[in-house]
């Protein structure tokens, strides 16, 4: 998969096209209560059990801003290297729908809380900067349930009023792979900050995907289509591929792209028209008169900035210099806060390079296999570090280490204990090894002669015999050295 | 008919405190007259069982230290009252019973007041004559063919007919002051943010403000004291210390500078209004105030500005009445859109629909800049006019309305002429300032007329004082003949 050159282009019958993608990511703010009411925000609660009079828009109810949501938006803005606006405004976006109790969504239109920023992606062909246009706060709507009853629609307002951050990228993305990297990077940043749990299955992270295509070499953007509300990275990638091909086909046939809103049908793997530009809603945005303009003191921004955790980009740099990791290793190990914490704990107690190799190899494979998060790992960081140290010191070989690892997964035991009780310690005493090797050479005199007369392939045979004799515990390096010495003699 | 209920609120409070009358006796006096006054149509809902129960509770354990000890009160039916129908004068909320209490009414109950019932008003407070109410028009007790003004028409009518000792209304463009003027009573619109809007059915959020309607300025100060106060449930509520308006009331206004804005002398204004205004000036002058001519140059844009801003906010505020969650839902319609259309067509009256249409139009893309945005800019200019003049003067004196109470049906087919009724009151709402209407005289038909005093932001005490001094020297007498009994 690794390519050192960007090459995502769609070839039509006549021309080669470049795909232009911009994302509007809706990230649910991690907060105990909703954006403008005190209702709880827990996922999976009984329908309509987390709904206040404000969320259900009873007469005379008024919104009051939840300060924690503001702080979370500021933290996220800082994490995106963005400008925090000292003055922003909440507007009403007016439209009718059964799961929108107020008949309007409180959002930010002309004056968002966060302005331009940027996100760095590590692509196989180098690092790439994706511009952030803005981040604004808005209320989520409720949920309409159409399939519970043949003749009625049910409405669950638990989500109604939950705080969302809409993060709008510039049209800087050029392939499904970049979209994948972008979403993952955003998610990593927000998880580091604790501002969004990024859980896509629970709808905490969704995106509207804007796609257009243009002939390679063209300067102007083509007409874009917006694919609404896609809730997994895989679906985003599939939708982009389908949509880009659809547009290329139209253009190659000499047809025009109509600007429209489309839906991605996950069953049929296609996008289809939802409404054209002519049918677009007129949302009649205007400043919400129930809320005063949002003024943010510079001091608050400075305080939040001071208390920001180390972010993935900085941590990556530090890992590369402190732990001598390469860019790829550092990227993987900072991809989640918990992984980076685990690694740091292991690296402090053992060989940092070997720890990285073993974590990214056997540990990740095992976690992946078991579907576990690193925080649920059956092997503690301390035990893992001891295993790494046992390899490093030559106490056990890599091959034995794999066995020890398996036993650690099963029992959760300390590796030293396992090695001792199972007698798995590596044979590293040169005198003892020499004795074994001499016996083998004596027993296989004919093969020794053949080796000496040039059949050097037989070296492997001797190593195999030593391993067999020692029950696999012979130190491989030492075995090689001694064998070579004795065979010369 | 008992003479007691003709008295002012402050006098009634004295009687209760002196134990000359019990809360329950008082309640029964009002209940008796309310029952005999249905012709006026000032009440939409009564809750006498609750009133009697609460008044008995008060009499058993009276607390005479509160501002409104055991006083039965009715309120405009725009305030949500826990367990009692709150209709906003609309079919849409005909059977709506809130499970919560508005902050302002809660404040009144905390001060010892007891709910008598809910008073008629224009539908969603949209109107100047109380003729847009789904529950029928209200009659002004001064003459059976006249309107009481609006939108707090039921409040004004009930007050002047002695069906409540004092009351509260809401004022978005004059809805307290105009009915007060039409009925010879006192009405105050406080500084925007002084009284919480939480639990009041919203019309235009940036303009709506609750305020007292009373028979005297002193009563007004007591009621304002009881209802005002910071509320963290309303983001536009002003955080400040409670004031003791009634205790600090004084008649000495010597040296105060009273501004007379020339722009309020509008074309075709009846001579009587001009004379009344002059009378006001001379009374204040005699009391030692300096009368100063001032100019508020953007006044003429206030009414068109108001009729863009208020409907714009209303069109959005009323979107929640969609038949989905509560209130009226049409039984007709095959899908969600049809249900919305039928519910809102059947549930709202003409004036409300007219304003939703205007509001939707002025916010539409392509029209927003020309209407809503421009109106917001003009609003700032109107506010600036006031700010600049309040460097020179302490209060501004104007007529409250361009005419006395008009006839029922006279303006119902002419919305513009109806809207013109608010010409002197709307600039105050646009600027967020406090203003009080005090009765100042009668026209030749014998109908009352009021004068308006506009104050600086949070300067309620000052305009109450001026109004108090004016009231003492004006000798206004309301002639209510109880013709409906």
Interface residues (C-beta under 8 A of the other chain):
Chain A: X53 X56 X57 X58 X59 X60 X61 X62 X63 X64 X65 X92 X94 X96 X97 X98 X101 X102 X103 X104 X153 X155 X282 X284 X285 X286 X289 X290 X291 X292
Chain B: X80 X86 X88 X93 X96 X98 X99 X100 X102 X197 X198 X199 X200 X201 X202 X204 X205 X206 X232 X233 X234 X235 X236 X312 X313 X315 X316 X318 X319 X320 X322 X324 X325 X326 X336 X337 X340 X360 X363 X364 X365 X368 X372
